[in-house]
Amino acid sequence: MARASGTIQALIGAGRALALIGMAASAIVPRPSFGQIAPVHWERTPAIKDAYAAALGREPSAAELYFWALYPDTPPGIINAQSVFSALLQTLENSQSEREATARRAVDAVFQREEAADAGLRAYIDDPGKPPLRRALADLRAQREGGGYRGLVAWLARPEIRRHFIAETGMSTFIGAAR
């Protein structure tokens, strides 16, 4: 029994030593809480939201906002509205679904009054096989007026472009009938 209790005492002593080593190590190497590996920069939120509005015409999702708020700031100041906007323009180039959704939002913003007056026009514009969406996608890819959603809205809102867009895409059939 004495031998067993000596072994137990040795294990207890070794356990205490390991515990002390572990405490010392945790004091030297901070452990992230909740799996977080970097500080979250919530102060970036306004710039991130502005970049999403300008590039995609929408708010960022919670996951997208968290991604940019968590992104390392190396070198300091690299994450700003312009850098996020540039990255989102690349997203528009690479993601067909995001590109189509952005083009739809831009056309809807410019022609909302006409669409409200004619449900047929709305369906015509939303049809990916019809000219309005195809033309808006081409203008979006050409990065008119600086690119992104705001650029496309600014481009389509120019009176001469608006008239040309309506005439060349067949929207005049719907808009002319409503007047």
Secondary structure, DSSP 4 states (H G I P E B T S, - for coil): -HHHHHHHHHHHHHHHHHHHHHHHHHHHSPPPGGG--S---GGGHHHHHHHHHHHHSSPPPHHHHHHHHHS--SSTT-SSHHHHHHHHHHHHHH-HHHHHHHHHHHHHHHTHHHHHH-HHHHHHHH-TTSHHHHHHHHHHHTTGGGSHHHHHHHHHHSHHHHHHHHHHTTTHHHHHHH-
